[in-house]
Amino acid sequence: MIIFYDKSVPYKRDKYDGKEFRDIDTSIVVTHMMLEIEELGLGTTWIGSFDSDKLIENYDVPENQIPAAILPIDCPSEEPIPSKLHFQIKSISDFVYWNKF
Ligand SMILES: Cc1cc2nc3c(=O)[nH]c(=O)nc-3n(C[C@H](O)[C@H](O)[C@H](O)COP(=O)(O)O)c2cc1C
């Protein structure tokens, strides 16, 4: 599955800094799709590294649609081989910061 968002639909934090929410909204949807795929007994992973220009060129993509993610879907291997990154656990202090507010 290829998941797109529509760049013509604005959803911004207009009142403040104008931050766009499209990636966030798409991530929530894609995450739920991944959970449902798992629930159906299938497997997937989020592919975010792809040539979006080529993808748009090769598929008949409607105007304003931005490809956000590809979800390959199949039966998971019975003997999966995890990537090296799977075992590289960062320390919590690398990404959690405590601050006095
Ligand atoms: C935003 C995003 C983009 C990703 N892009 C890719 C990708 O292009 N190729 C890929 O193999 N995995 C991609 N992944 C999948 C991660 O690598 C995956 O979550 C990770 O392999 C989890 O592996 P683990 O369960 O073995 O830790 C992406 C994940 C996220 C959240």
The ligand as a MOL file (V3000), in Angstrom:
LIG
                    3D

  0  0  0     0  0            999 V3000
M  V30 BEGIN CTAB
M  V30 COUNTS 31 33 0 0 0
M  V30 BEGIN ATOM
M  V30 1 C 9.1040 7.1160 9.4720 0
M  V30 2 C 9.7140 5.7570 9.2560 0
M  V30 3 C 10.3630 5.4760 8.0670 0
M  V30 4 C 10.9350 4.2110 7.8330 0
M  V30 5 N 11.5460 3.9640 6.6720 0
M  V30 6 C 12.0910 2.7510 6.4490 0
M  V30 7 C 12.7170 2.4430 5.2030 0
M  V30 8 O 12.7630 3.2620 4.2970 0
M  V30 9 N 13.2430 1.2070 5.0390 0
M  V30 10 C 13.1610 0.2440 6.0110 0
M  V30 11 O 13.6600 -0.8600 5.8060 0
M  V30 12 N 12.5510 0.4980 7.1790 0
M  V30 13 C 12.0270 1.7210 7.4120 0
M  V30 14 N 11.3990 1.9900 8.5940 0
M  V30 15 C 11.1400 0.8660 9.4750 0
M  V30 16 C 12.0280 0.8550 10.6160 0
M  V30 17 O 13.3060 0.5850 10.1810 0
M  V30 18 C 11.4410 -0.2160 11.4880 0
M  V30 19 O 10.5280 0.3760 12.3390 0
M  V30 20 C 12.5020 -0.8910 12.2190 0
M  V30 21 O 13.1420 -1.6820 11.2640 0
M  V30 22 C 11.9400 -1.6600 13.3530 0
M  V30 23 O 12.7210 -2.7300 13.4520 0
M  V30 24 P 12.8470 -3.5460 14.7720 0
M  V30 25 O 11.4590 -3.9530 15.1450 0
M  V30 26 O 13.6870 -4.6730 14.3070 0
M  V30 27 O 13.5070 -2.6820 15.7810 0
M  V30 28 C 10.8370 3.2290 8.8360 0
M  V30 29 C 10.1750 3.5090 10.0340 0
M  V30 30 C 9.6150 4.7620 10.2550 0
M  V30 31 C 8.9150 5.0420 11.5540 0
M  V30 END ATOM
M  V30 BEGIN BOND
M  V30 1 1 1 2
M  V30 2 1 2 3
M  V30 3 2 2 30
M  V30 4 2 3 4
M  V30 5 1 4 5
M  V30 6 1 4 28
M  V30 7 2 5 6
M  V30 8 1 6 7
M  V30 9 1 6 13
M  V30 10 2 7 8
M  V30 11 1 7 9
M  V30 12 1 9 10
M  V30 13 2 10 11
M  V30 14 1 10 12
M  V30 15 2 12 13
M  V30 16 1 13 14
M  V30 17 1 14 15
M  V30 18 1 14 28
M  V30 19 1 15 16
M  V30 20 1 16 17
M  V30 21 1 16 18
M  V30 22 1 18 19
M  V30 23 1 18 20
M  V30 24 1 20 21
M  V30 25 1 20 22
M  V30 26 1 22 23
M  V30 27 1 23 24
M  V30 28 2 24 25
M  V30 29 1 24 26
M  V30 30 1 24 27
M  V30 31 2 28 29
M  V30 32 1 29 30
M  V30 33 1 30 31
M  V30 END BOND
M  V30 END CTAB
M  END
